[in-house]
Amino acid sequence: AQSVTQPDIHITVSEGASLELRCNYSYGATPYLFWYVQSPGQGLQLLLKYFSGDTLVQGIKGFEAEFKRSQSSFNLRKPSVHWSDAAEYFCAVAAGDSGAGSYQLTFGKGTKLSVIP
Amino acid sequence: EAQVTQNPRYLITVTGKKLTVTCSQNMNHEYMSWYRQDPGLGLRQIYYSMNVEVTDKGDVPEGYKVSRKEKRNFPLILESPSPNQTSLYFCASSRWGLQGAAGNTIYFGEGSWLTVV
């Protein structure tokens, strides 16, 4: 079964600083990877996704992520963090049986980002 | 507007009193699923459905039931709620269950806060 690990439970950065949130996955085949953001009291918003092709993926709000197969990683980055980026971030992997047309979406436990003005 | 609508958004109920959380999507999606989110555990899949009358267990199905009689609706049923089912629940849908399909974005509802006392 697939799994996702987000090693950092809580990260604090200063506004304007760069950000990298780590995500490692475990899956035997080519994974399909996602990053979601959840603001307090809100639902989940998709930031970006990787299905195939270019391993550097651009998303909304200035975020990007790089898929590194050799490291089983899909880290999220942003060059300059804004106070409004304070939220919880979830990495997820979709995996399953493409022949049967079924899949499960497995989430990491999340990384809470705090931003110091 | 593409939407996944959950009701109720907030509910406090007593142990053992059956309840249903409804989920409806207006995008003619085949794939729908339910997740629960708990602090420190991220999102865990409860059940998912590939299409009408097709449902499968996710990672934490115990204590829950689902049905998929119509494409647009995927209610989550708690026959006899217990306090350990106090959680934030999310419904999600996507066009297909096939991973990697172009444009197969997953849409999430806004969440339903359930407290069982």
Interface residues (C-beta under 8 A of the other chain):
Chain A: Q6 I9 Y32 F34 Y36 Q42 G43 L44 Q45 L46 K49 F51 S52 F90 A92 A94 A95 G96 S98 G101 S102 Y103 Q104 L105 T106 F107 G108 K109 G110
Chain B: S33 Y35 G40 L41 G42 L43 R44 Q45 Y48 M50 D56 G58 D59 F90 A92 W96 G97 L98 Q99 G100 A102 T105 I106 F108 G109 E110 G111
